[in-house]
Structures are given as structure tokens and as C-alpha cells.
Amino acid sequence: MHANGDIFVGEVIGTAILILFGAGVCAAVTLNHSKAKASGWLVIAFGWGFGVMAGAYTAAPLSGGHLNPAVTLGIAIDTGEWSKVWLYLAGQMVGAMLGAVLAYLTYFAQFHANVPGGVRGGAGTGEPTPTLGIFSTIPEIRNPVANLLTEVIGTIGLVLPILAFGLTKGLGESGTQTLIVAFLVVGIGLSLGGPTGYAINPARDLGPRIVHQFLPIPNKGTSDWSYAWVPVAGPLIGGALAGLIYNAAF
């Protein structure tokens, strides 16, 4: 059983690392004057997967490395242990916002040169690159019902295997489970991420969206709050369903 302080600190640090890597790879692929500009979806999927790996391995000794309210919810439904859920969620939200700020600072010069045709660190001409997709998810086709369903299915595809991995004791004892989860996230991105950008994690989307709203990013565009409920509700529904399916089937 993890101590309360360890849970909060572990989730803050682990989720911050996750978002730093994840938002970082999106910035790398999106922003002008980045060496990884336009390197594609495969790079984004692996960047997020490695972010999960780094964050979860770091947080595991302190909190178990949930890094995701949907995972925390699925585990709570499976185990019936709810007393520490709020600590996990608080740590995940704080960590997600911290990671988003760190990603912004890493690409500070690129954000401030965010105009096609512009010179490094200076002004330019043309339309600026939208920045919200670096921090949060944006659907390719805006259909709330379809978008919600995509997030529910993707999150079941994440949380149900995570719960099932716990049945193989050797995975947890060797630390291999975390590595497998990282590749699971890559697989979800490649297979199911096309419609919505696969939030599959409420903190991963909401925390950076809040930060995007307040950061002094030039030409940053909208934070799209009308869509923000979908990548929160969908993963929570998916996490809950995964916990119920696991209890019924295993």
C-alpha cells in the first residue's frame, strides 16, 4: 500500500514526464523551425508510448504509476478500493499541467516563431500554425457521439489489458509490464488514434488544455472548450466499463 504523500508526488512526477514527452513530440512534429517538423503520425505514436514508459517507470515505486484517471477508475472498480482515488486524480492533473508548461518552455523559441515563412526568433508573414493540437486532442470529424464512442473504445483497449496484465505475476515482478503498456499505447495510437487523436486519458487532455488557455503563446488560436468534455467523459466511461468487464470475465 502506497503512502498518501508518495501517491501524490509519484503521480505528479510521472504524469509530468508523460506530458512532457507527449506534448513535446507533438510540438516537434508541428512547429516550424523544429528538426522533426512534419515527421508524421508514427513518430507521434512512439513519442507518446515512450512518454508512458518513462513516466510510469519513474512513478512506479511511489504510486504504482497510474498516470491516468481512467486507469485509476478501472483499478478502483476492480479492487473496490476508493479511498485514495482522489490523490491519484489530483496528482495526475497537477502533473499534466506541469508537463505541458515544461513542453512549452522546451519549444519556447519555436512557439514564438510560429509563423510560416518567418525567421528564427523573428516575425514573418503568413498564417500561424494552430497550437492546440500540441497540447490536447482535436477530432478529425467533429461528431460528438462518434468522437465519444472512439474514446470509450480506445480506453477499454487500454485499461482492460492493463488489468489483465496483473494476472501474470512475472510481468509485474520483472518490470516488463510497464514496457508492454508503453507498446500498448503505441498500438492504440497507430490503430485507434486516427479519428480523435486518442486522448484515452482525461488528465492528459484537460490539464494541457487548461495550460494552453493561459500560456502567453503568440497566435495560439482557440482552446476549443466546446469539445473538451469528450476526451474527459469518453475515457472515464471506457475505464469504468473496462473495470466492469474485467470483474465479470476474469
C-alpha positions in Angstrom: 0.0 0.0 0.0 1.4 3.3 -1.1 1.5 6.3 1.4 -0.6 9.3 0.6 2.3 11.6 0.0 4.1 9.1 -2.2 1.0 8.7 -4.3 0.6 12.4 -5.0 4.3 13.0 -5.6 4.6 10.0 -7.8 1.6 10.8 -10.0 2.7 14.4 -10.3 6.2 13.5 -11.4 5.2 10.5 -13.6 2.4 12.4 -15.4 4.6 15.4 -15.9 7.1 13.2 -17.7 4.4 11.6 -19.8 3.0 15.0 -20.9 6.5 16.5 -21.4 7.3 13.7 -23.9 3.8 13.6 -25.4 3.3 17.3 -25.9 7.0 17.6 -26.8 6.7 15.1 -29.7 3.6 16.9 -30.9 5.5 20.2 -30.8 8.4 18.7 -32.6 6.3 17.4 -35.4 4.0 20.5 -35.6 6.1 23.7 -35.1 8.2 25.4 -37.7 12.0 25.5 -37.1 11.8 22.1 -35.4 14.2 19.5 -36.7 11.4 16.9 -36.5 8.9 19.1 -38.4 6.3 17.0 -40.4 7.9 13.7 -39.4 4.4 12.1 -39.0 2.0 10.1 -37.0 4.3 7.2 -36.4 6.7 9.5 -34.6 3.9 10.9 -32.5 2.6 7.4 -31.5 6.0 6.3 -30.4 6.7 9.6 -28.6 3.6 9.1 -26.5 4.4 5.5 -25.9 7.9 6.3 -24.7 6.4 9.1 -22.5 4.2 6.5 -20.8 7.2 4.2 -20.3 9.4 6.9 -18.8 6.6 8.4 -16.6 5.3 5.0 -15.4 8.7 3.6 -14.6 9.6 6.7 -12.7 6.3 6.8 -10.7 6.0 3.1 -10.1 8.0 2.9 -6.8 6.0 5.8 -5.3 2.4 5.4 -6.6 2.3 2.4 -8.9 2.4 4.7 -11.9 -1.3 5.0 -13.0 -0.8 8.4 -14.7 -4.4 8.3 -16.0 -7.7 8.8 -14.2 -9.3 6.1 -16.4 -6.7 3.6 -15.2 -7.3 4.7 -11.6 -11.0 4.3 -12.0 -10.8 0.9 -13.6 -8.5 -0.4 -10.8 -10.8 1.0 -8.2 -13.8 -0.7 -9.7 -11.8 -3.9 -9.9 -10.5 -3.8 -6.3 -13.2 -1.9 -4.5 -10.6 0.4 -3.0 -11.7 4.0 -3.4 -10.1 5.9 -0.5 -7.0 7.0 -2.4 -8.6 7.7 -5.8 -8.7 11.5 -5.2 -5.0 11.5 -4.5 -4.2 9.8 -7.8 -6.5 12.2 -9.7 -5.1 15.3 -8.0 -1.5 14.2 -8.8 -2.4 13.4 -12.4 -4.0 16.8 -13.0 -1.1 18.7 -11.4 1.4 16.6 -13.3 -0.3 17.0 -16.6 -0.3 20.8 -16.3 3.3 20.9 -15.2 4.3 18.7 -18.1 2.5 21.0 -20.5 4.3 24.0 -19.2 7.7 22.2 -19.5 6.9 21.3 -23.1 6.1 24.9 -23.8 9.4 26.0 -22.3 11.3 23.4 -24.2 9.9 24.8 -27.5 9.7 28.4 -26.4 11.6 29.8 -29.3 9.6 27.7 -31.8 6.3 28.9 -30.3 7.4 32.5 -30.6 8.5 32.0 -34.3 5.2 30.2 -35.1 4.5 31.9 -38.5 5.2 30.1 -41.8 7.9 32.0 -43.7 9.2 33.6 -40.5 12.8 33.7 -39.5 14.1 32.2 -36.3 13.1 34.2 -33.3 11.6 36.9 -35.5 8.4 38.0 -37.3 7.2 36.6 -40.5 4.3 36.5 -42.9 1.6 34.0 -43.5 -0.9 32.2 -41.2 0.4 30.8 -37.9 0.3 27.1 -37.2 -2.6 26.2 -34.7 -1.1 25.1 -31.4 -3.9 23.4 -29.5 -3.1 20.0 -31.1 0.3 20.1 -29.4 -1.4 20.1 -26.0 -4.8 18.4 -26.4 -6.8 16.4 -28.8 -8.8 17.6 -31.8 -11.2 15.3 -33.8 -10.7 15.0 -37.5 -14.5 14.9 -37.9 -16.4 16.8 -35.3 -19.2 14.4 -34.3 -19.6 14.3 -30.5 -21.4 10.9 -30.4 -18.8 9.3 -32.8 -15.9 11.0 -31.0 -17.1 9.9 -27.6 -17.5 6.3 -28.8 -14.0 6.4 -30.2 -12.6 7.5 -26.9 -14.6 4.9 -25.0 -13.4 2.0 -27.2 -9.8 3.2 -27.2 -9.8 3.5 -23.4 -11.3 0.0 -23.0 -8.5 -1.2 -25.2 -6.0 0.4 -22.8 -7.5 -0.3 -19.4 -8.7 -3.9 -19.9 -5.3 -5.2 -21.0 -3.6 -3.3 -18.1 -5.9 -5.1 -15.6 -5.4 -8.4 -17.3 -1.6 -8.0 -17.3 -1.8 -8.1 -13.5 -2.8 -11.8 -13.7 0.7 -12.6 -14.9 2.8 -12.1 -11.8 6.1 -12.3 -13.6 5.3 -9.2 -15.6 4.9 -7.0 -12.5 7.9 -8.5 -10.7 10.3 -8.1 -13.6 9.0 -4.6 -14.5 8.2 -5.8 -18.0 4.5 -4.9 -17.5 5.3 -1.2 -17.8 7.2 -1.7 -21.0 4.3 -3.7 -22.5 1.8 -1.0 -21.5 4.1 1.6 -23.4 3.9 -0.5 -26.5 0.1 -0.9 -26.0 -0.2 2.9 -26.1 1.8 3.0 -29.3 -0.5 0.3 -30.8 -3.6 2.2 -29.7 -2.2 5.4 -31.3 -1.5 3.6 -34.6 -4.7 1.6 -34.8 -7.4 3.7 -33.0 -5.9 7.2 -32.8 -6.9 8.5 -36.3 -10.4 9.8 -35.5 -9.8 11.8 -32.4 -6.1 11.8 -31.6 -6.6 9.2 -28.8 -6.8 11.1 -25.5 -7.7 7.8 -23.6 -6.7 9.8 -20.5 -8.8 12.7 -19.1 -5.8 14.4 -17.3 -3.7 14.1 -20.5 -6.2 16.2 -22.4 -7.8 18.5 -19.7 -4.6 19.6 -17.9 -2.7 20.7 -21.0 -5.9 22.4 -22.4 -6.1 24.5 -19.2 -2.4 25.4 -19.6 -2.9 26.2 -23.3 -5.7 28.6 -22.3 -3.4 30.6 -20.1 0.0 30.4 -21.7 1.3 33.5 -23.5 1.7 31.7 -26.8 1.6 34.1 -29.8 -1.1 33.4 -32.4 -2.1 30.3 -30.3 -5.7 30.1 -31.6 -8.7 28.6 -29.7 -8.5 26.2 -26.7 -11.8 24.6 -28.1 -13.7 24.2 -24.8 -16.8 23.1 -26.6 -15.1 19.8 -27.3 -13.2 19.5 -24.0 -15.9 17.3 -22.4 -15.5 14.4 -24.9 -11.8 13.5 -24.0 -12.8 13.6 -20.3 -16.1 11.7 -20.4 -15.1 9.1 -23.0 -12.0 7.8 -21.2 -13.8 7.8 -17.8 -16.7 5.8 -19.3 -14.2 3.4 -21.0 -12.2 3.0 -17.8 -15.3 2.2 -15.8 -16.5 -0.3 -18.5 -13.1 -2.0 -18.6 -13.3 -2.5 -14.8 -16.8 -3.9 -15.0 -15.8 -6.2 -17.9 -12.7 -7.4 -16.1 -14.7 -8.2 -12.9 -17.3 -10.1 -14.9 -15.0 -12.1 -17.1 -11.8 -12.8 -15.1 
